[in-house]
Amino acid sequence: MTTHTSHGRDAAFWTVAALAVVCAVVLTVAGISHGMDARSLDTGLTGGVALLSGALLVVRGTRPVAVRHLRILGAALLCWGAGQVVNSLTSDGFPGVGDVIAFLAAPLGVWGLLSVPRAVPGRHPAWRLGLDSVLLGVTVALPAWHFAFAGPLTGRPLDAQAVTAVLVLIADLTVICFATLAYVRDLDRNLLIACVGAGLYTIGDLVTMRAGLLDAQPWPWWAALLWCLAWPVIAYGLLHYEPGQPDELHDPVDPDARGVIITTTASLVLLIVSLAALLVDDDTDKVALVLVMMAVVVFGGREMLNTRIRSALLRRLNEEATADPLTGLANRRVLQAQMARLQHGEPWCLLTVDLDGFKDVNDLLGHATGDKLLVAVAHRLAAAVPPNALVSRIGGDEFAVLLPGSLQVGTQVGQTVVTAVRQSAADVEGVTRVEVSASIGVAAVDAKATVEDGVERATPLAIPADDGNSPDDETPVVEPLGALSASGAALRVAKASGRNRVEVYNSTVARIRQRRLRVEERLRTAVETGAITVQFQPIVDLRRGVVTSAEALARWTDPVLGRVGPDEFITVAEQTGLVVDIGEQIMKATLSSAVKEGLFDRGLRINCNVSPVQLRVPGFHQVVQEALTAHGAPTEQFVIEVTEQVLVEEGQAAQTLHRLAALGLTIAIDDFGTGYSALGYLQRLPADILKIDRALTSSLITEPRSRAITRAVLDLSRTVGVSVVVEGVETSQVDDLVRRMGVGFGQGLHYGHAMSAADLAAMADRLSRSGA
């Protein structure tokens, strides 16, 4: 259908173009031979061409809404063409009835040009382009009038003929300036073609008008020839112009800026030249003076509107710089500025609020629902805190509340906020299916400062020494710049303590924070020096009593901190991004040790833990493949072990997991049964092994519910065809229970602690001989 319509449009256009050429030939012959009334003939023929071109635009413009401008511009051509036809049938002088009808095409043309869709969105509205065109048209009209019209009309009264001539002059030049600026703005080839057509029309119209004012003989028949050529050219450019996609245009210059620069520069230059010409000329040209006044008025109005546009832009930029675009709350910048202006000596406190379960909302219900929840939380927070408090959004799902008052007041407000966040979950449809709560850290802010050498200096964040004598309820002094860090430390303790609670920044939290900072500092050094080592914990086939695989475990003993557990340093590594480098080092060390001690040659599978942060790094599957190739390790015996959280990951993490499985690697889901377990996730993402979390294993003997969950996981594994490994088996009682439950593989201290690759190889050989 589209192709047929396009062919029909092109056929109609070329028919009109052919008629225009025929009319041009006729006018040329008539004009050269002077054998007939060329003046009557040119108005009739050019009017007919304009009517056909206008009809072509109107018919084309009745289809999609996007080409409404074609209907308007087509109406302008019809109006001009009708006026010319009337002129050909009457003998009225200028201005006649036909001229008045033709003049109505000017406002229609400007309206149509304003309606043309822009290829590139700009900061300025469409009417701004029209205002620039009027300004440029008036200033161009000044020298045009002075050099082409003022001389012949000097001494004549300012009658209707002269006024009409001035209006036509301004209208014609405004239209051509509009077309030129439209092309300069979008740099579209078809707009350039239409601009050339508008130029041909303008030259022809001004030449014809001047001849009419002077009753010129012979009549300038070649001006009508330009008219005949102008209308098909204009129609062609408009019919073929289609706004492009903004992301497909790579113009480093703001499209509005080009038009503004050209308009301002050209208008000032033309105005100065025209004023200079008026000063040199002895005769007073009233029309030129009026044009100068018009130019000044339009220029002043344009600058007033520019001022309003700039003011609106500055307001918008200020709002964007100080307000969160989603919730409308203040952002981190406003919060920090407000904290820097706190009055010295007045008690203040800062609450840092983080949503528990927000990631689950995004993963399970979608990011649109997550955004609605953030908006609902923002409304609830603003209503729950005192009127003199500042509520801000400082991160993805993290908010802050700054309010005057003691630490006790902040704690009470924190409890109110916890309730408000729970209520906000009910404000958004579907969110009640996910457990959403708030963890809050509260820090007392001391705005006092010390003065040294006449310079005011902020009191540093106090972290009490861990000497064992500091009372746990002591509240450290926190200056404004450190308040966010302090309340954030309390927030992390609140999350680690079970979430949905308020934690105060006290001496205990300060020591925890100090420990974390030291771990981070030393961990960076450990990454640089390769101080993190690998040990292997065996995984035993409970039916045959042999070692079938082993999990590589990271171990770190620091010269300053001593032995640091993986639960502590891996958490810090994930929060700081160091886990990517650490993970690659551990993987290479695992492969190197396994190959060196012949673990793969013994048929063992080696499990390597991978953080969700690593999975989100594009190209991680290539890193794994290159490491396997470099060490000559068999792909089918290398197991990528990920936490259960990855099951609900979307985007890059899920793609990476599929690519790892496509390489032939085995995928094991660690900590299964405690969080996101669902058959649907296992069907969506690759998983070959499920590892039951040690938290379930430790309560198998005493908790019937734990045994029920374990049995459910076993049934689930049989359904989807995956293996099950029970972690954390530490006693013979638990070993006996999991064997009777039908578990195939076990891991834990009962079977063997973490050991070197050489010791694992020896253990595997020993059990293999005894099993045989």
Secondary structure by P-SEA (a helix, b strand, c coil): caaaaaaaaaaaaaaaaaaaaaaaaaaaaaaaacccaaaaaaaaaaaaaaaaaaaaaaaaacccccaaaaaaaaaaaaaaaaaaaaaaacccccccaaaaaaaaaaaaaaaaaaaccccccccccaaaaaaaaaaaaaaaaaaaaacccccccccccccaaaaaaaaaaaaaaaaaaaaaaaaaacccaaaaaaaaaaaaaaaaaaaaaaaaaacccccaaaaaaaaaaaaaaaaaaaaaccccccccccccccaaaaaaaaaaaaaaaaaaaaaaaaaacccccaaaaaaaaaaaaaaaaaaaaaaaaaaaaaaaaaaaaccccccccccaaaaaaaaaaccccbbbbbbbbbbcaaaaaaacccaaaaaaaaaaaaaaaaaaccccbbbbbccccbbbbbbbccaaaaaaaaaaaaaaaaaaaaacccccccbbbbbbbbbbbbcbbbbccccccccccccccccccccccccccccccaaaaaaaaaaaaaaaacccccccccaaaaaaaaaaaaaaaaaaaaaaacccbbbbbbbbccccccccbbbbbbbbbbcccccccaaaaaaaaaaacaaaaaaaaaaaaaaaaaaaacccccbbbbbbbbccccccccaaaaaaaaaaaaaccccccbbbbbcccccccccaaaaaaaaaaaabbbbbbcccccccccaaaaaaccccbbbccaaaaaaccccaaaaaaaaaaaaaaaaacbbbbbcccccaaaaaaaaaacccccccccccccccaaaaaaaaaaaaaaac
